[in-house]
Amino acid sequence: MMDVTAHCERHDGWWAIEVAEIPGLFTQTRRLDQVEAMVRDAASMLGKQVGKVNVQPVMDRETMQAVQEMLQARTEAQRTQERASQVSRQVVALLRGEGLTVRDVAQVTGISSQRVSALQKA
């Protein structure tokens, strides 16, 4: 079995699919989530078995840059959220260690008392 890359290009409401690793493998789908199954089916008709199917949409440069920017921003937001959670746990532990009640910690930090309790347990 070989891993393949399905190059998918949008045409008239369909994704036209080509797999260079298997000469003659061309197929189409309406949605990208259908690509893997269609590639496997088309490959089997050609007497081939495939391992991993890497779905590669082909889009213009501007669109690809926008997608990359969105993915990068989402990754950065996730890192920031993880850091905020870590700092929140530390602050809750510090304030509770100083004897503040859960409600006082909630008031000081601007988070709910339920969240303070959850962070304290984490």
C-alpha positions in Angstrom: 0.0 0.0 0.0 1.2 3.5 -0.8 0.3 6.8 0.7 -1.0 9.3 -1.9 -1.9 12.9 -2.3 -5.2 13.8 -3.9 -5.0 17.2 -5.6 -8.4 18.7 -5.6 -9.4 21.6 -7.8 -12.9 23.3 -7.8 -14.8 23.3 -11.1 -18.5 24.0 -11.6 -19.6 22.9 -8.1 -17.4 19.8 -8.1 -13.9 19.0 -6.8 -11.9 17.5 -9.7 -9.4 15.0 -8.1 -6.1 13.8 -9.5 -3.7 11.4 -7.8 -0.3 11.7 -9.5 1.1 8.6 -7.7 -1.5 6.4 -9.6 -1.4 7.3 -13.3 -4.9 7.6 -14.7 -6.6 8.1 -11.3 -9.1 10.9 -11.8 -12.4 11.3 -10.0 -14.7 13.9 -8.6 -16.8 14.7 -5.5 -19.1 17.5 -4.3 -17.3 17.8 -1.0 -13.8 17.5 0.3 -14.9 15.1 3.1 -15.8 12.6 0.3 -12.4 12.6 -1.4 -10.7 9.8 0.5 -13.5 7.3 -0.2 -13.6 8.3 -3.8 -9.8 7.9 -4.2 -9.9 4.5 -2.5 -12.7 3.4 -4.8 -11.1 4.7 -7.9 -7.7 3.2 -6.9 -9.4 -0.2 -6.4 -10.9 -0.1 -9.9 -7.3 0.4 -11.1 -6.1 -2.6 -9.1 -4.3 -0.4 -6.5 -4.6 -0.1 -2.8 -3.8 3.1 -1.0 -2.7 3.8 2.6 -3.1 7.4 3.8 -4.8 9.8 1.5 -3.6 13.4 1.9 -6.3 15.7 0.6 -4.7 18.8 -1.0 -7.2 21.5 -2.1 -5.7 23.6 -5.0 -6.7 27.2 -4.5 -5.3 30.6 -5.7 -2.4 32.1 -3.8 -4.5 34.8 -2.1 -7.0 32.3 -0.8 -4.3 29.9 0.5 -2.6 32.8 2.3 -5.9 33.8 3.9 -6.4 30.1 5.1 -2.8 30.0 6.4 -3.3 33.3 8.3 -6.5 32.0 9.8 -4.8 28.7 10.9 -1.9 30.6 12.4 -4.2 33.0 14.3 -6.2 30.0 15.6 -3.0 28.3 16.8 -1.8 31.5 18.5 -5.2 31.9 20.2 -5.0 28.4 21.5 -1.5 29.0 22.9 -2.7 32.2 24.5 -5.7 30.4 26.0 -3.5 27.7 27.4 -1.2 30.3 28.9 -4.2 32.2 30.4 -5.5 28.9 32.0 -2.1 28.2 33.4 -1.7 31.7 34.9 -5.3 31.5 36.2 -4.6 28.3 38.1 -1.5 29.8 39.6 -3.3 33.0 40.7 -6.2 31.0 42.2 -3.7 28.8 44.1 -1.9 31.9 45.3 -5.0 33.8 46.4 -6.5 30.8 48.0 -3.2 30.1 49.8 -3.4 33.7 51.2 -6.8 32.7 52.7 -9.2 34.4 50.3 -12.5 32.6 49.9 -13.6 31.3 46.6 -16.0 34.2 46.2 -13.3 36.7 47.0 -11.0 35.1 44.5 -13.8 35.3 41.9 -14.4 39.0 42.7 -10.6 39.8 42.5 -10.1 37.9 39.2 -13.4 38.6 37.5 -14.1 34.9 36.9 -17.1 33.0 38.3 -16.8 31.2 41.7 -17.6 27.9 39.8 -14.6 28.5 37.6 -12.4 29.4 40.6 -13.4 26.0 42.2 -12.7 24.2 38.9 -9.3 25.9 38.6 -8.5 25.1 42.2 -9.1 21.4 41.6 -7.1 21.3 38.4 
